[in-house]
Amino acid sequence: MTMTQTAMGLFPVSYTVTTGLEGAPALQLNLLVNTPAQKITGTADITNDSIHPPLKMHADVWGTFSYMTVMGPGSRILISGQGNHGGPTSNSMVFVKFHLIVEPNWNTGKGSFSYFYNNEWHNIENATVRLNPVFNLPVGPGPVIPDNSSYGKPYSVMYGPAIQQAIAQNSPLSELKALAQQAQQQLDNLPALQAGLAALHVEIGKLTA
């Protein structure tokens, strides 16, 4: 992949972050990942039904991600973010923070998070990061385009893990050619993608204003 190709992409992802211990709180993150800017935006929900009254916190979150080695895509990924009511342009206090280290396929990892509740910070360390199936769309880290030939699968995987895994697993020539054709279609549609991304940024700006 070229630097231009790997710098493109916008995709959703949802994680549950928890230690799995009895009575432990859970963090759910619903994120939109902007790979060109290496930024994330979305929402966070922290819950704990084992206490009274049950803990239910909601936040608008934003942050960044970076590859943990100079190799870029193919390396583990550090995701760091914070949240409040209203997003980064709000004067609301930050009351949620999180740091995740996920595998190159963005599916699993480890992490920590903290939240401000009852006038003190609560820190959760060594938690497991798990991809939520409801957001496990047929979309990889990278741009997506409609695939009208595949019923029930409205998107095709483009860059990121799809290409890396195909090469690493010595996929058949026919699969490599098909993936290359899809990637070329994506590059041909670059102007439309850029226009769509600009419109999406405008909408995000409205929601976080």
PAPA-627759 format. One record per residue: chain; z, y, x of N, C-alpha, C in turn. Coordinates in Angstrom, 1 decimal. Layout:
ATOM  chain      nz      ny      nx     caz     cay     cax      cz      cy      cx
ATOM      A       Z       Y       X       Z       Y       X       Z       Y       X
...
! end
This chain:
ATOM  chain      nz      ny      nx     caz     cay     cax      cz      cy      cx
ATOM      A     0.0    -1.2     0.8     0.0     0.0     0.0     0.0     1.2     0.9
ATOM      A    -0.6     2.3     0.4    -0.6     3.5     1.1     0.5     4.4     0.6
ATOM      A     0.8     5.4     1.4     1.9     6.3     1.0     1.6     7.0    -0.3
ATOM      A     0.4     7.3    -0.6     0.0     7.9    -1.9     0.3     7.0    -3.0
ATOM      A     0.0     5.7    -2.9     0.2     4.8    -3.9     1.7     4.6    -4.2
ATOM      A     2.5     4.4    -3.2     3.9     4.1    -3.4     4.7     5.3    -3.8
ATOM      A     4.1     6.5    -3.7     4.7     7.7    -4.2     4.6     8.0    -5.6
ATOM      A     3.8     7.1    -6.3     3.5     7.4    -7.7     4.4     6.5    -8.6
ATOM      A     4.8     6.9    -9.8     5.5     6.0   -10.7     6.5     6.7   -11.5
ATOM      A     6.7     6.2   -12.7     7.7     6.6   -13.7     8.0     5.4   -14.6
ATOM      A     9.3     5.0   -14.6     9.6     3.8   -15.4    11.1     3.8   -15.9
ATOM      A    11.3     3.2   -17.0    12.7     3.1   -17.5    13.4     1.9   -17.0
ATOM      A    14.7     2.0   -16.9    15.6     0.9   -16.5    17.0     1.0   -17.1
ATOM      A    17.6    -0.1   -17.5    18.9     0.0   -18.1    19.8    -1.0   -17.4
ATOM      A    21.0    -0.6   -17.0    22.0    -1.4   -16.3    23.3    -1.5   -17.0
ATOM      A    24.0    -2.6   -16.9    25.4    -2.7   -17.2    26.1    -2.9   -15.8
ATOM      A    27.1    -2.1   -15.6    27.9    -2.1   -14.3    29.3    -2.4   -14.7
ATOM      A    29.9    -3.6   -14.2    31.2    -4.0   -14.5    31.7    -5.0   -13.5
ATOM      A    33.0    -5.1   -13.4    33.6    -6.1   -12.5    33.6    -7.5   -13.2
ATOM      A    33.6    -7.5   -14.5    33.7    -8.7   -15.2    35.1    -9.2   -15.4
ATOM      A    36.1    -8.5   -14.9    37.5    -8.9   -15.1    37.9    -8.5   -16.5
ATOM      A    38.9    -9.3   -16.9    39.4    -9.1   -18.3    40.1    -7.7   -18.4
ATOM      A    39.7    -6.9   -19.4    40.2    -5.6   -19.6    39.6    -4.5   -18.7
ATOM      A    38.5    -4.9   -18.0    37.9    -3.9   -17.2    36.9    -3.0   -18.0
ATOM      A    36.7    -1.8   -17.7    35.7    -1.0   -18.4    34.3    -1.3   -17.9
ATOM      A    33.3    -1.0   -18.7    31.9    -1.2   -18.4    31.1     0.1   -18.5
ATOM      A    30.2     0.2   -17.6    29.3     1.4   -17.6    27.9     0.9   -17.9
ATOM      A    27.3     1.5   -18.9    25.9     1.2   -19.2    25.1     2.5   -18.9
ATOM      A    24.0     2.3   -18.1    23.1     3.3   -17.7    21.8     3.1   -18.3
ATOM      A    21.2     4.1   -19.0    19.8     4.1   -19.4    19.1     5.2   -18.7
ATOM      A    18.3     4.8   -17.8    17.7     5.7   -16.8    16.2     5.8   -16.9
ATOM      A    15.6     7.0   -16.6    14.2     7.1   -16.3    14.1     7.4   -14.9
ATOM      A    13.4     6.6   -14.1    13.2     6.7   -12.7    11.9     7.4   -12.4
ATOM      A    12.0     8.5   -11.6    10.8     9.3   -11.2    10.6     9.0    -9.7
ATOM      A     9.7     8.1    -9.4     9.6     7.7    -8.0     9.0     8.8    -7.1
ATOM      A     8.0     9.6    -7.6     7.5    10.7    -6.7     8.6    11.6    -6.2
ATOM      A     9.5    12.0    -7.1    10.6    12.9    -6.7    11.9    12.2    -6.2
ATOM      A    11.9    10.8    -6.4    13.0    10.0    -6.1    14.3    10.5    -6.8
ATOM      A    14.1    10.8    -8.1    15.2    11.3    -9.0    15.3    10.4   -10.2
ATOM      A    16.5    10.4   -10.8    16.8     9.7   -12.0    17.4    10.7   -13.0
ATOM      A    17.1    10.4   -14.3    17.7    11.1   -15.4    18.0    10.1   -16.5
ATOM      A    18.9    10.4   -17.4    19.2     9.5   -18.5    20.6     9.7   -19.1
ATOM      A    21.2     8.6   -19.6    22.5     8.7   -20.2    23.4     7.6   -19.7
ATOM      A    24.7     7.8   -19.9    25.7     6.8   -19.5    26.7     6.6   -20.6
ATOM      A    27.1     5.4   -20.8    28.2     5.1   -21.7    29.2     4.2   -21.1
ATOM      A    30.5     4.7   -21.1    31.6     3.9   -20.5    32.4     3.4   -21.7
ATOM      A    32.7     2.1   -21.7    33.5     1.6   -22.8    34.5     0.6   -22.3
ATOM      A    35.6     0.5   -23.1    36.7    -0.4   -22.8    37.4    -0.7   -24.1
ATOM      A    37.1    -1.8   -24.7    37.7    -2.2   -26.0    39.1    -2.8   -25.8
ATOM      A    39.6    -3.0   -24.6    40.9    -3.7   -24.4    42.0    -2.7   -24.5
ATOM      A    41.8    -1.4   -24.5    42.8    -0.4   -24.6    42.9     0.2   -26.0
ATOM      A    44.0     0.9   -26.3    44.1     1.5   -27.6    44.4     3.0   -27.4
ATOM      A    43.6     3.9   -28.0    42.4     3.6   -28.7    41.3     3.2   -27.8
ATOM      A    40.3     2.4   -28.2    39.2     2.0   -27.4    38.5     3.1   -26.7
ATOM      A    38.2     2.9   -25.4    37.5     4.0   -24.6    36.0     4.0   -24.9
ATOM      A    35.5     5.1   -25.3    34.1     5.3   -25.6    33.7     6.7   -25.0
ATOM      A    33.0     6.8   -24.0    32.5     8.0   -23.4    31.0     8.0   -23.2
ATOM      A    30.4     9.2   -23.5    29.0     9.3   -23.4    28.7    10.5   -22.5
ATOM      A    27.7    10.4   -21.6    27.3    11.5   -20.7    25.8    11.5   -20.5
ATOM      A    25.4    12.7   -20.2    24.0    12.9   -19.7    24.1    12.9   -18.2
ATOM      A    23.2    12.0   -17.6    23.4    11.8   -16.1    22.1    12.2   -15.4
ATOM      A    22.2    12.5   -14.2    21.1    12.8   -13.3    21.5    12.4   -11.9
ATOM      A    20.5    12.2   -11.0    20.8    11.9    -9.6    19.6    11.6    -8.8
ATOM      A    19.7    10.8    -7.8    18.7    10.5    -6.8    18.7     9.0    -6.5
ATOM      A    17.6     8.6    -5.9    17.6     7.2    -5.3    16.9     7.3    -3.9
ATOM      A    17.2     6.4    -3.0    16.6     6.4    -1.7    16.6     4.9    -1.2
ATOM      A    15.6     4.7    -0.4    15.5     3.3     0.2    16.4     3.3     1.4
ATOM      A    17.0     2.1     1.6    18.1     2.1     2.6    17.6     1.8     4.0
ATOM      A    16.3     1.6     4.2    15.7     1.5     5.5    14.4     2.4     5.5
ATOM      A    13.9     2.6     6.7    12.7     3.4     6.9    11.5     2.7     6.3
ATOM      A    11.6     1.4     6.0    10.5     0.6     5.5    10.1     1.1     4.1
ATOM      A    11.0     1.8     3.4    10.6     2.2     2.1    10.6     1.1     1.1
ATOM      A     9.6     1.1     0.1     9.6     0.0    -0.9     9.7    -1.4    -0.2
ATOM      A    10.5    -2.2    -0.8    10.8    -3.5    -0.1    12.2    -3.6     0.4
ATOM      A    12.8    -2.4     0.5    14.2    -2.3     1.0    15.1    -2.2    -0.2
ATOM      A    16.4    -2.5     0.1    17.4    -2.2    -1.0    17.4    -0.7    -1.3
ATOM      A    17.9    -0.4    -2.5    17.8     0.9    -3.0    19.2     1.5    -3.4
ATOM      A    19.5     2.7    -2.9    20.7     3.3    -3.2    20.5     4.3    -4.3
ATOM      A    21.2     4.2    -5.4    21.1     5.1    -6.5    22.4     5.8    -6.7
ATOM      A    22.4     7.1    -6.7    23.6     7.9    -6.8    23.4     8.9    -7.9
ATOM      A    24.5     9.1    -8.8    24.3    10.0    -9.9    25.7    10.5   -10.4
ATOM      A    25.6    11.4   -11.3    26.7    12.0   -11.9    26.4    12.4   -13.4
ATOM      A    27.4    12.7   -14.2    27.1    13.0   -15.5    28.1    13.9   -16.2
ATOM      A    27.7    14.6   -17.2    28.5    15.5   -18.0    27.9    15.6   -19.4
ATOM      A    28.4    16.6   -20.2    27.7    16.8   -21.5    26.7    17.9   -21.3
ATOM      A    25.4    17.6   -21.4    24.4    18.6   -21.4    23.5    18.6   -20.2
ATOM      A    23.8    17.8   -19.1    23.0    17.7   -18.0    23.2    18.7   -16.9
ATOM      A    22.4    18.7   -15.9    22.6    19.6   -14.7    22.6    21.0   -14.9
ATOM      A    22.0    21.5   -16.0    22.0    22.9   -16.3    23.1    23.4   -17.1
ATOM      A    24.0    22.4   -17.5    25.1    22.8   -18.4    26.3    23.2   -17.5
ATOM      A    27.2    24.0   -18.1    28.4    24.4   -17.4    29.5    23.3   -17.6
ATOM      A    29.2    22.3   -18.3    30.2    21.2   -18.6    30.7    20.5   -17.4
ATOM      A    31.9    20.1   -17.3    32.5    19.5   -16.2    31.9    18.1   -16.0
ATOM      A    31.7    17.7   -14.7    31.2    16.4   -14.4    32.4    15.4   -14.5
ATOM      A    32.2    14.4   -15.4    33.3    13.4   -15.6    32.9    12.0   -15.4
ATOM      A    31.6    11.8   -14.9    31.2    10.4   -14.5    30.4    10.5   -13.2
ATOM      A    30.7     9.6   -12.3    30.0     9.5   -11.1    29.7     8.0   -10.8
ATOM      A    28.6     7.7   -10.2    28.2     6.3    -9.9    27.4     6.2    -8.6
ATOM      A    27.6     5.0    -8.0    26.8     4.7    -6.8    26.4     3.2    -6.9
ATOM      A    25.1     2.9    -6.8    24.6     1.6    -7.0    23.8     1.2    -5.8
ATOM      A    23.8     0.0    -5.4    22.9    -0.6    -4.4    22.2    -1.8    -5.1
ATOM      A    20.9    -1.6    -5.3    20.2    -2.6    -6.0    19.1    -3.3    -5.1
ATOM      A    18.7    -4.5    -5.5    17.7    -5.2    -4.7    16.3    -4.5    -4.9
ATOM      A    15.3    -4.8    -4.0    14.0    -4.2    -4.1    13.3    -4.3    -5.4
ATOM      A    13.7    -5.4    -6.2    13.0    -5.5    -7.5    13.8    -4.8    -8.6
ATOM      A    14.8    -4.0    -8.3    15.6    -3.2    -9.2    16.4    -4.0   -10.2
ATOM      A    16.5    -5.3   -10.1    17.1    -6.1   -11.1    18.6    -6.3   -11.0
ATOM      A    19.1    -6.5    -9.8    20.5    -6.8    -9.6    21.1    -6.0    -8.5
ATOM      A    22.4    -6.0    -8.4    23.0    -5.3    -7.2    24.5    -5.2    -7.4
ATOM      A    25.1    -4.3    -6.6    26.5    -4.0    -6.6    26.7    -2.5    -6.7
ATOM      A    27.8    -2.1    -7.2    28.0    -0.7    -7.3    29.5    -0.3    -7.6
ATOM      A    29.7     1.0    -7.8    31.0     1.5    -8.1    30.8     2.7    -9.1
ATOM      A    31.8     3.0    -9.9    31.7     4.2   -10.7    33.1     4.7   -10.9
ATOM      A    33.1     6.0   -11.3    34.4     6.6   -11.6    34.2     7.5   -12.8
ATOM      A    35.3     7.7   -13.6    35.3     8.6   -14.8    36.6     9.3   -14.9
ATOM      A    36.5    10.5   -15.5    37.7    11.3   -15.7    38.2    11.1   -17.1
ATOM      A    39.4    10.6   -17.3    39.9    10.3   -18.6    41.4    10.5   -18.6
ATOM      A    42.0    11.1   -19.6    43.4    11.4   -19.7    43.9    12.1   -18.4
ATOM      A    43.1    13.1   -18.0    43.5    14.0   -17.0    43.6    13.4   -15.6
ATOM      A    42.9    12.3   -15.4    42.8    11.7   -14.1    41.6    10.9   -13.9
ATOM      A    41.2    10.7   -12.6    40.0     9.9   -12.3    40.3     8.5   -12.2
ATOM      A    39.5     7.6   -12.8    39.6     6.2   -12.7    38.5     5.6   -11.9
ATOM      A    38.7     4.9   -10.9    37.7     4.4   -10.0    37.5     2.9   -10.1
ATOM      A    36.3     2.4   -10.3    36.0     1.0   -10.4    35.1     0.6    -9.2
ATOM      A    35.6    -0.3    -8.4    34.9    -0.7    -7.2    34.4    -2.1    -7.3
ATOM      A    33.4    -2.4    -6.4    32.9    -3.8    -6.3    32.4    -4.4    -7.6
ATOM      A    31.7    -3.6    -8.4    31.2    -4.0    -9.7    29.8    -4.6    -9.5
ATOM      A    29.5    -5.5   -10.4    28.2    -6.1   -10.5    27.2    -5.3   -11.3
ATOM      A    26.0    -5.1   -10.8    25.0    -4.4   -11.5    24.0    -5.4   -12.1
ATOM      A    23.8    -5.3   -13.4    23.0    -6.3   -14.1    22.0    -5.6   -15.0
ATOM      A    20.7    -6.0   -14.9    19.7    -5.4   -15.7    19.8    -5.8   -17.2
ATOM      A    19.8    -4.9   -18.1    19.9    -5.2   -19.5    18.6    -5.7   -20.0
ATOM      A    18.5    -6.9   -20.7    17.3    -7.4   -21.2    16.6    -6.5   -22.2
ATOM      A    17.3    -5.7   -22.9    16.7    -4.9   -23.9    15.7    -3.9   -23.3
ATOM      A    16.0    -3.5   -22.0    15.2    -2.6   -21.3    14.3    -3.3   -20.2
ATOM      A    14.3    -4.6   -20.3    13.6    -5.4   -19.3    12.1    -5.5   -19.7
ATOM      A    11.5    -4.3   -19.7    10.1    -4.2   -20.1     9.2    -4.8   -19.1
ATOM      A     7.9    -5.2   -19.4     7.0    -5.7   -18.4     6.4    -4.6   -17.6
ATOM      A     7.3    -3.8   -17.0     7.0    -2.7   -16.2     7.7    -2.7   -14.9
ATOM      A     7.0    -2.6   -13.8     7.7    -2.6   -12.5     7.8    -1.2   -12.0
ATOM      A     8.6    -1.0   -10.9     8.7     0.4   -10.3     7.4     0.9    -9.9
ATOM      A     6.8     1.7   -10.7     5.4     2.2   -10.4     4.8     2.6   -11.7
ATOM      A     3.6     3.2   -11.7     3.0     3.7   -12.9     2.6     2.5   -13.8
ATOM      A     2.4     2.8   -15.1     1.9     1.8   -16.0     0.8     2.3   -16.8
ATOM      A    -0.1     1.4   -17.2    -1.2     1.8   -18.1    -1.3     0.8   -19.2
ATOM      A    -1.9     1.2   -20.4    -2.1     0.3   -21.5    -2.9    -0.9   -21.1
ATOM      A    -2.5    -2.1   -21.6    -3.3    -3.3   -21.3    -3.7    -3.8   -22.7
ATOM      A    -4.9    -3.4   -23.2    -5.3    -3.8   -24.5    -5.6    -5.2   -24.7
ATOM      A    -5.8    -5.9   -23.5    -6.2    -7.3   -23.6    -5.1    -8.3   -23.7
ATOM      A    -3.8    -7.8   -23.7    -2.7    -8.6   -23.7    -1.8    -8.3   -24.9
ATOM      A    -1.9    -9.2   -25.9    -1.1    -8.9   -27.1     0.4    -9.1   -26.8
ATOM      A     1.2    -8.2   -27.3     2.7    -8.3   -27.1     3.1    -7.7   -25.7
ATOM      A     2.2    -7.3   -24.9     2.5    -6.7   -23.6     1.7    -5.4   -23.4
ATOM      A     2.3    -4.3   -23.9     1.5    -3.1   -24.0     1.3    -2.4   -22.6
ATOM      A     2.0    -3.0   -21.6     1.8    -2.3   -20.3     1.5    -3.4   -19.2
ATOM      A     0.9    -2.9   -18.1     0.7    -3.8   -17.0     1.4    -3.3   -15.8
ATOM      A     2.0    -4.2   -15.0     2.7    -3.8   -13.8     1.7    -3.2   -12.8
ATOM      A     2.0    -2.1   -12.1     1.2    -1.6   -11.1     1.8    -1.8    -9.7
ATOM      A     2.4    -0.7    -9.2     2.9    -0.7    -7.8     4.3    -1.3    -7.8
ATOM      A     4.9    -1.2    -6.6     6.2    -1.7    -6.4     6.3    -3.2    -6.3
ATOM      A     7.3    -3.8    -6.9     7.5    -5.3    -6.7     6.3    -6.1    -7.0
ATOM      A     5.5    -5.7    -8.0     4.3    -6.6    -8.4     3.4    -6.9    -7.2
ATOM      A     3.0    -5.8    -6.5     2.2    -6.0    -5.3     2.9    -6.7    -4.2
ATOM      A     4.1    -6.3    -3.9     4.9    -6.8    -2.8     5.1    -8.3    -3.0
ATOM      A     5.5    -8.7    -4.3     5.8   -10.1    -4.5     4.5   -10.9    -4.5
ATOM      A     3.4   -10.4    -5.0     2.2   -11.1    -4.9     1.7   -11.5    -3.5
ATOM      A     2.0   -10.5    -2.6     1.6   -10.8    -1.2     2.6   -11.8    -0.6
ATOM      A     3.9   -11.5    -0.8     4.9   -12.3    -0.2     4.9   -13.8    -0.7
ATOM      A     4.4   -14.0    -1.9     4.4   -15.4    -2.5     3.1   -16.0    -2.3
ATOM      A     2.2   -15.4    -1.5     0.9   -16.0    -1.2     0.2   -16.4    -2.6
ATOM      A     0.1   -15.4    -3.4    -0.5   -15.6    -4.8    -2.0   -16.0    -4.6
ATOM      A    -2.5   -16.7    -5.6    -3.9   -17.1    -5.6    -4.8   -15.9    -5.5
ATOM      A    -6.0   -16.1    -4.9    -6.9   -15.0    -4.7    -7.3   -14.3    -6.0
ATOM      A    -7.4   -15.1    -7.1    -7.8   -14.5    -8.4    -6.7   -13.5    -8.9
ATOM      A    -5.4   -13.9    -8.7    -4.3   -13.0    -9.1    -4.3   -11.7    -8.2
ATOM      A    -4.6   -11.8    -6.9    -4.6   -10.7    -6.1    -5.8    -9.7    -6.5
ATOM      A    -6.9   -10.3    -6.8    -8.1    -9.5    -7.2    -7.8    -8.8    -8.5
ATOM      A    -7.1    -9.5    -9.5    -6.8    -8.9   -10.7    -5.8    -7.7   -10.6
ATOM      A    -4.8    -7.9    -9.7    -3.9    -6.9    -9.4    -4.5    -5.7    -8.8
ATOM      A    -5.4    -6.0    -7.8    -6.2    -4.9    -7.1    -7.0    -4.1    -8.1
ATOM      A    -7.6    -4.8    -9.1    -8.4    -4.1   -10.1    -7.6    -3.2   -11.0
ATOM      A    -6.4    -3.7   -11.4    -5.5    -2.9   -12.2    -5.0    -1.6   -11.4
ATOM      A    -4.7    -1.8   -10.1    -4.3    -0.7    -9.3    -5.4     0.3    -9.2
ATOM      A    -6.6    -0.1    -9.0    -7.7     0.8    -9.0    -7.9     1.6   -10.3
ATOM      A    -7.7     0.9   -11.4    -7.7     1.6   -12.7    -6.7     2.7   -12.8
ATOM      A    -5.5     2.3   -12.2    -4.4     3.3   -12.2    -4.7     4.5   -11.4
ATOM      A    -5.3     4.3   -10.3    -5.7     5.4    -9.4    -6.8     6.3   -10.1
ATOM      A    -7.7     5.6   -10.8    -8.7     6.3   -11.5    -8.2     7.2   -12.6
ATOM      A    -7.0     6.8   -13.2    -6.4     7.5   -14.3    -5.3     8.5   -13.8
ATOM      A    -5.3     8.8   -12.5    -4.3     9.7   -11.9    -4.2    11.0   -12.6
ATOM      A    -5.3    11.7   -12.9    -5.2    13.0   -13.6    -4.4    12.9   -14.9
ATOM      A    -4.7    11.9   -15.7    -4.0    11.7   -17.0    -2.6    11.5   -16.8
ATOM      A    -2.2    10.7   -15.7    -0.8    10.4   -15.4    -0.1    11.7   -15.0
ATOM      A    -0.7    12.5   -14.2    -0.1    13.7   -13.8     0.2    14.6   -15.0
ATOM      A    -0.8    14.7   -15.9    -0.6    15.5   -17.1     0.5    15.0   -17.9
ATOM      A     0.6    13.7   -18.1     1.6    13.1   -18.9     3.0    13.3   -18.2
ATOM      A     3.1    13.2   -16.9     4.3    13.4   -16.2     4.8    14.8   -16.4
ATOM      A     3.9    15.8   -16.3     4.2    17.2   -16.5     4.8    17.4   -17.9
ATOM      A     4.1    16.8   -18.9     4.6    16.9   -20.3     6.0    16.3   -20.4
ATOM      A     6.2    15.2   -19.8     7.5    14.5   -19.8     8.6    15.4   -19.2
ATOM      A     8.3    16.0   -18.1     9.3    16.9   -17.5     9.6    18.1   -18.4
ATOM      A     8.7    18.6   -19.1     8.9    19.7   -20.1     9.9    19.2   -21.2
ATOM      A     9.7    18.0   -21.7    10.5    17.4   -22.7    11.9    17.2   -22.2
ATOM      A    12.0    16.6   -20.9    13.3    16.4   -20.3    14.1    17.8   -20.2
ATOM      A    13.3    18.8   -19.8    13.9    20.1   -19.6    14.5    20.6   -20.9
ATOM      A    13.8    20.4   -22.0    14.3    20.8   -23.3    15.6    20.1   -23.7
ATOM      A    15.6    18.8   -23.4    16.8    18.0   -23.8    18.0    18.3   -22.9
ATOM      A    17.8    18.8   -21.7    18.9    19.1   -20.8    19.3    20.6   -20.8
ATOM      A    18.5    21.4   -21.5    18.8    22.8   -21.5    20.1    23.1   -22.2
! end
